[in-house]
């Protein structure tokens, strides 16, 4: 099925939406999405966009038939890419990828707007880390960044060279409501893939400029033992006391710790924002750092609208130090 104009899509349980534009990054993202959709039995939807701004400024292009030709050519290229990726050995090794039904949606305009609109009600939105229009020096393209920040569902950023996942799902937690959502989704993904779940939390010992600070004010940081106790209780509360998860508590900046632990993982899962957030911020620094620098696909989990509204109503306590 081909849709000529992008509209908000009714919610369909399990739907996987992937953005394609002919770039190497989009090809890798499509391969990852095919594998995930085949393994979970989810319907797959490929979304691609073509530019239309020039239509309004060039009299030669006032013939709408020319736009129809561009739309048809774009659709043909998307379908060709789909069949090409289906033949990739890393994709064909997964049962069901050859037979998986896929819808193609081709729309005129900015791709980031259409991707976010089509992802409404979806289970996943998958994008490459950079598209055709990315500046060579950037590590995360504008489309990927927009989707990670504004996606209405979990967004997976697939970095080059990652199609067939090795057996491990890593999730970062900090006991915030958004971290709770990330942990639940990570456990679900690990179960789907039949892989180990690794829960990572970071704590940072307070570094004082002067020893007098430690005397005049109580330390705001926690010890490793305290962090371990807190994380274990958090995991048990969210996943149950019999949850099968490896818990790692590390000292240092959360963003850097997560990127290091994600080396060789199938997926790194993080919440869109952490405990210490600036009011109005749509993407936390930890999520952004992971989306840019992680050596594996990164899933950024957004809270549901009700949780998001509740979180925005809670004032930020500036006295609690947290680098995220």
C-alpha positions as CSV (number, residue, x, y, z in Angstrom):
1,X,0.0,0.0,0.0
2,X,1.3,3.5,-0.9
3,X,0.1,6.6,0.8
4,X,0.8,9.9,-1.1
5,X,0.3,12.2,1.8
6,X,1.5,11.7,5.4
7,X,-1.2,11.9,8.0
8,X,-1.4,10.9,11.6
9,X,-1.8,7.1,11.7
10,X,-4.3,5.3,13.9
11,X,-2.6,3.3,16.6
12,X,-1.7,-0.3,15.7
13,X,-0.1,-2.5,18.3
14,X,3.4,-3.6,17.5
15,X,3.9,-1.5,14.4
16,X,7.5,-0.7,13.5
17,X,8.1,2.5,11.5
18,X,11.5,3.0,9.8
19,X,12.8,6.1,7.9
20,X,14.6,5.5,4.6
21,X,16.3,7.9,2.3
22,X,18.8,5.8,0.4
23,X,21.7,6.7,2.7
24,X,24.0,4.0,4.2
25,X,22.6,4.8,7.6
26,X,19.0,4.3,6.4
27,X,20.0,1.0,4.8
28,X,21.4,-0.2,8.1
29,X,18.3,1.1,10.0
30,X,16.1,-0.8,7.6
31,X,18.0,-4.0,8.1
32,X,17.7,-3.7,11.9
33,X,14.0,-2.9,11.6
34,X,13.4,-5.9,9.3
35,X,15.0,-8.2,11.8
36,X,13.1,-6.8,14.8
37,X,9.8,-6.9,13.0
38,X,10.3,-10.5,11.8
39,X,11.3,-11.7,15.3
40,X,8.3,-10.0,16.9
41,X,5.7,-10.5,14.2
42,X,5.2,-6.8,14.0
43,X,4.0,-5.0,10.8
44,X,6.7,-2.9,9.1
45,X,6.1,0.5,7.6
46,X,8.8,2.2,5.5
47,X,8.5,6.0,5.4
48,X,10.3,8.2,2.8
49,X,10.0,11.8,1.8
50,X,10.8,13.9,-1.2
51,X,11.4,17.7,-1.4
52,X,8.5,19.9,-2.6
53,X,9.7,23.4,-1.7
54,X,11.0,24.0,-5.2
55,X,7.5,23.3,-6.6
56,X,6.2,26.7,-5.4
57,X,9.1,28.9,-6.7
58,X,9.8,27.4,-10.2
59,X,7.0,28.0,-12.8
60,X,8.4,25.1,-14.8
61,X,7.3,22.7,-12.1
62,X,3.7,23.9,-11.8
63,X,2.7,20.7,-13.6
64,X,1.6,18.4,-10.8
65,X,2.4,15.4,-13.0
66,X,6.1,16.1,-12.4
67,X,5.5,15.8,-8.6
68,X,3.6,12.5,-9.3
69,X,6.7,11.3,-11.2
70,X,9.0,12.2,-8.3
71,X,6.7,10.4,-5.9
72,X,6.5,7.3,-8.0
73,X,10.3,7.3,-8.5
74,X,10.8,7.6,-4.7
75,X,8.5,4.7,-4.1
76,X,10.2,2.6,-6.6
77,X,13.6,3.3,-5.0
78,X,12.2,2.5,-1.5
79,X,10.9,-0.8,-2.7
80,X,14.1,-1.6,-4.5
81,X,16.1,-0.9,-1.3
82,X,13.7,-3.1,0.7
83,X,14.3,-6.0,-1.6
84,X,18.1,-5.4,-1.6
85,X,18.2,-5.3,2.2
86,X,16.1,-8.5,2.4
87,X,18.9,-10.3,0.5
88,X,21.6,-9.2,3.0
89,X,23.1,-12.3,4.7
90,X,22.7,-10.8,8.1
91,X,19.0,-10.3,7.4
92,X,18.2,-13.6,5.6
93,X,19.7,-15.4,8.6
94,X,16.7,-14.4,10.6
95,X,13.5,-16.5,9.9
96,X,10.6,-14.5,8.5
97,X,12.4,-11.5,7.0
98,X,11.8,-12.7,3.4
99,X,8.0,-13.1,3.9
100,X,7.5,-10.1,6.1
101,X,4.8,-7.8,4.7
102,X,5.8,-4.1,4.6
103,X,3.9,-1.0,3.8
104,X,5.6,1.9,1.9
105,X,4.6,5.5,2.7
106,X,5.9,8.2,0.4
107,X,5.2,11.8,1.2
108,X,6.3,15.3,0.1
109,X,8.0,17.6,2.6
110,X,10.4,17.4,5.5
111,X,11.1,13.8,6.5
112,X,11.3,14.5,10.2
113,X,7.7,15.8,10.4
114,X,6.3,12.8,8.5
115,X,8.3,10.3,10.6
116,X,7.0,11.7,13.9
117,X,3.5,11.8,12.6
118,X,3.6,8.2,11.2
119,X,5.0,7.0,14.5
120,X,2.0,8.0,16.5
121,X,0.7,4.8,18.1
122,X,3.6,2.7,16.8
123,X,5.7,0.4,18.9
124,X,9.0,1.6,17.5
125,X,10.4,4.3,15.3
126,X,13.7,3.3,13.8
127,X,16.1,5.8,12.1
128,X,19.7,5.8,11.0
129,X,22.2,7.9,12.9
130,X,22.8,10.1,9.8
131,X,20.9,10.5,6.5
132,X,21.9,11.7,3.1
133,X,21.8,15.4,4.1
134,X,24.0,15.0,7.2
135,X,27.1,17.2,7.5
136,X,30.2,14.9,7.4
137,X,31.5,16.1,10.8
138,X,28.2,15.5,12.6
139,X,27.7,12.3,14.5
140,X,23.9,12.5,14.7
141,X,21.8,13.8,11.8
142,X,19.0,16.4,12.3
143,X,16.3,13.9,11.4
144,X,17.5,11.4,14.0
145,X,17.9,14.1,16.6
146,X,14.4,15.4,16.0
147,X,12.9,11.9,16.2
148,X,14.8,11.1,19.4
149,X,13.6,14.4,21.0
150,X,10.0,14.4,19.7
151,X,9.1,10.8,18.9
152,X,5.7,9.7,20.3
153,X,7.0,6.2,20.9
154,X,10.4,4.6,21.7
155,X,12.9,5.7,19.1
156,X,15.8,3.5,18.0
157,X,18.9,5.1,16.5
158,X,20.9,2.5,14.5
159,X,24.6,3.2,14.1
160,X,26.5,1.8,11.1
161,X,27.6,-1.8,11.2
162,X,24.8,-3.1,13.5
163,X,22.2,-5.4,12.0
164,X,22.4,-8.8,13.8
165,X,22.4,-8.1,17.5
166,X,24.7,-10.0,19.9
167,X,23.0,-11.4,23.1
168,X,22.8,-8.5,25.6
169,X,20.4,-5.6,26.3
170,X,21.8,-2.8,28.4
171,X,19.6,-0.2,30.2
172,X,20.5,2.8,32.3
173,X,18.5,3.5,35.4
174,X,18.4,6.3,38.0
175,X,15.0,5.6,39.7
176,X,13.2,8.4,37.9
177,X,9.7,7.7,36.4
178,X,11.2,7.8,32.9
179,X,13.9,5.4,34.0
180,X,11.1,3.1,35.2
181,X,9.6,3.1,31.7
182,X,13.0,2.4,30.1
183,X,13.7,-0.5,32.5
184,X,10.3,-2.1,31.7
185,X,10.9,-1.7,27.9
186,X,14.4,-3.0,28.1
187,X,13.2,-6.1,30.0
188,X,10.6,-6.6,27.2
189,X,13.2,-6.3,24.5
190,X,15.6,-8.7,26.2
191,X,12.7,-11.2,26.5
192,X,11.9,-10.9,22.9
193,X,15.5,-11.4,21.8
194,X,16.1,-14.2,24.4
195,X,19.1,-12.2,25.7
196,X,20.5,-11.1,29.0
197,X,19.3,-7.9,30.6
198,X,22.0,-5.7,32.1
199,X,21.0,-2.9,34.4
200,X,23.5,-0.1,34.8
201,X,23.5,2.7,37.3
202,X,26.1,5.3,38.0
203,X,27.0,7.1,41.2
204,X,29.4,10.0,41.6
205,X,31.3,10.6,44.8
206,X,31.4,14.2,45.7
207,X,34.6,16.0,44.7
208,X,35.0,19.1,46.9
209,X,37.2,22.1,46.0
210,X,37.9,22.6,49.7
211,X,37.8,20.1,52.6
212,X,35.9,22.7,54.5
213,X,32.9,22.1,52.3
214,X,32.6,18.5,53.6
215,X,32.7,19.8,57.2
216,X,30.2,22.6,56.8
217,X,27.7,20.7,54.6
218,X,26.5,17.1,54.6
219,X,27.7,15.2,51.5
220,X,25.0,15.0,48.8
221,X,26.5,12.0,47.0
222,X,25.9,8.3,47.8
223,X,28.3,5.5,48.4
224,X,28.6,2.4,46.1
225,X,26.9,0.3,48.7
226,X,24.0,2.7,49.0
227,X,23.7,2.9,45.2
228,X,23.6,-0.9,44.9
229,X,20.9,-1.1,47.5
230,X,18.8,1.6,45.8
231,X,19.2,0.0,42.3
232,X,18.4,-3.5,43.5
233,X,15.2,-2.2,45.2
234,X,14.3,-0.3,42.1
235,X,14.7,-3.3,39.8
236,X,12.7,-5.5,42.2
237,X,9.9,-2.9,42.3
238,X,9.7,-2.5,38.5
239,X,10.4,-6.1,37.3
240,X,9.6,-8.2,40.4
241,X,11.7,-9.8,43.0
242,X,12.4,-12.8,40.7
243,X,13.7,-10.7,37.8
244,X,16.6,-12.2,36.0
245,X,18.9,-9.2,35.4
246,X,22.6,-8.4,35.9
247,X,23.0,-5.2,38.0
248,X,26.1,-3.1,37.5
249,X,26.8,0.0,39.7
250,X,29.7,2.1,38.4
251,X,31.4,5.2,39.6
252,X,31.4,8.1,37.2
253,X,29.3,10.1,34.7
254,X,26.2,8.1,33.7
255,X,26.4,8.9,30.0
256,X,30.0,7.7,29.7
257,X,29.4,4.6,31.8
258,X,26.5,3.6,29.6
259,X,28.4,4.0,26.4
260,X,31.2,1.9,27.7
261,X,28.9,-0.9,29.0
262,X,27.0,-0.9,25.7
263,X,30.1,-2.0,23.8
264,X,29.1,-5.3,22.1
265,X,25.4,-5.1,23.2
266,X,22.4,-5.7,21.1
267,X,20.7,-2.6,22.3
268,X,21.2,0.2,24.8
269,X,17.9,1.6,26.3
270,X,17.7,4.9,28.1
271,X,14.9,7.2,29.2
272,X,14.4,10.5,27.3
273,X,15.1,12.5,30.5
274,X,16.7,11.7,33.9
275,X,16.0,12.8,37.5
276,X,17.7,16.2,37.2
277,X,16.1,17.9,34.2
278,X,15.7,21.5,33.1
279,X,12.0,22.5,33.0
280,X,10.9,22.3,29.3
281,X,13.7,20.1,28.2
282,X,12.6,17.4,25.8
283,X,15.8,15.3,25.7
284,X,18.2,14.8,28.6
285,X,22.0,15.0,28.2
286,X,22.5,11.3,29.0
287,X,20.0,10.3,26.3
288,X,21.6,12.6,23.8
289,X,25.1,11.5,24.6
290,X,24.1,7.8,24.2
291,X,22.2,8.5,21.0
292,X,25.3,10.2,19.5
293,X,28.2,8.0,20.9
294,X,26.9,4.5,21.7
295,X,28.6,1.7,19.7
296,X,25.2,-0.1,19.3
297,X,21.6,0.7,18.5
298,X,20.1,3.0,21.1
299,X,16.4,3.0,22.1
300,X,15.2,6.3,23.7
301,X,12.0,5.7,25.7
302,X,9.6,8.6,26.1
303,X,7.0,8.6,28.9
304,X,3.3,8.3,28.1
305,X,1.5,11.6,27.9
306,X,0.0,11.4,31.4
307,X,3.4,10.6,32.9
308,X,5.0,13.4,30.9
309,X,2.5,16.0,32.2
310,X,3.0,14.8,35.8
311,X,6.8,15.0,35.4
312,X,6.6,18.5,34.0
313,X,4.5,19.6,37.0
314,X,7.2,18.5,39.4
315,X,9.7,21.4,40.3
316,X,13.3,20.7,39.8
317,X,15.4,20.7,42.9
318,X,18.6,22.4,42.0
319,X,20.4,21.4,45.1
320,X,20.6,17.7,44.0
321,X,23.7,17.3,41.9
322,X,23.3,15.1,38.8
323,X,25.2,15.5,35.5
324,X,22.3,14.3,33.5
